[in-house]
Amino acid sequence: MKTNRSIPRCSVIPELGYPDVSEAAAWLCDVFGFTVRLRIANHRIQLNVGDCAVVLTEAAGDVTGHSVMVRVEDAHAHHRRAVEHGAHIVREPADHPYGERQYTAQDHVGRCWKFSESIADVAPEEWGGESGAL
């Protein structure tokens, strides 16, 4: 792929609708530690999320029908930050047999964000999954 400074380098970039993208960006940056990559007027903001990105767009109506999973280095530390900044925690951090420690929080409009820390390298067949093409 060609490099273009106007779009994140990620192969997959979620676009999430919010009634007020500036308010959403401020909240997500403050609570989850994301940073603004690019702002396009008052209707579109790209956020850095680790080595990936998410794009916030203007949307009206119910915006809670989607969720996003974000990999983090330390789920417990990330959870503490979210709690300290007022995030509503839906599921506390828990370790899972597929090698991930995860927790889920809702943002200020009710959309769920799942944060996942890899704690072990586990073959899918070890916990009842099935490997596909990697």
N, C-alpha and C positions, 0 to 999 in steps of 0.2 A: 504494500500500500504506500502511496505517496504521503509524505508528511504535509500537514496543513495546520498551521497554528490556530486556525479558527474552529477546529473540532478536536475533541480528545483523541488520543492515540488508541483507545480501547476498541476492540472488535464489536462489542455489544454495549450499547449505551441506553439505559432506561430513560424514558421521558415520562415524567410524572406531572400531572396537572394539579395546580393549587389555585385557590381563589385570588391569592395575593402572593406573587412569586418573591417579592422583596421580603415580606414577612416570613415566608417559608425558608428562604435562604438564611436569614438571620437566625431563625430558630434552629435549623439543622446544623449550622456552623457552631452556634453556641453550645447546643446540647450534645451533639454527636461528634464535634470536632472536625467537620468538613471545612473546606475553604473554597472561596469563590475563584473560579478559573476565568470566567468571562461573563459579562453582563451585556445584554442586548436590550436597550431601552428599559421599559418597566414590564416587559412581557415574557422574557426568557433569560434564564441564568444557568450557566454550566457550573457545577460544583466538582471539585476534586474529592474523590473518596479513595484514599490510599493511592494505588497505582491505576485506579479506574476513575469513572466519572458518572454523574447523573445530571440530567437536564431537567430543570423545572420550567414548566410552561403554564400559561394562563388557562384555567378551566373553571367552569361553573358547575354547580350541582354536586352530587355525591362523588367524592374522590377517594373513598376508602376501599374500593373493590380490588386494589392491587397491593402486593407487598414486595419488599425488596430485601434480599439477603446480602450482607456485607461481611467479608472476611476481615477479622481483626487479629492482632498479635496476642492480646490479653483480654479475654471476655470479661473477667472480673473487674479489671481496671476500667474498661470501657463502660461497664454496667454502673460502677460507682460514679463516674462522671455524669452519665445520663440521669441517675437518681439525684445527684447534687444539683443538676440544672432543671429538675422538675419534670422529667419524662415520666409518663404513665407506663409502668412495667406490666406487661401482660403475662410473661413467663420469666421467672427468675433463671439465672444461669444454671444449667444442668449438663452433666456429661452424658453422652449417648454412645451406644455400642458401635456406632459407625465411625468413631474416632473424633467426634466434634463436641465442643463445649459451646452451648448456644443459649442466648436469651432473646426475648422479643419485647420491644417497646413500641408504644404508639406515639406518633408525632402530634403536633398541636391541632391537626385536623382529623385525627383518628386513623391515619394510615399506619399499618404495621411495618416495622423494620426489624428483621432478624439479624443478629450479629453472631458470627460463628468463628470460633478459634479451633484450629486443628490441634488435637492433643495426641493423636496416634495415627499411624499409617495402617489402615485396616482394609483388607480386601473385601469387596462387597459380599462375596459368598460367605464370609465369616459371620455376618449378622443377618443373612437371609436375603440379601440383594443378589443382583445378577449383573456381571460386567458386560458392558457393551464396548464399542469402539472408543478408544481413548485418544 
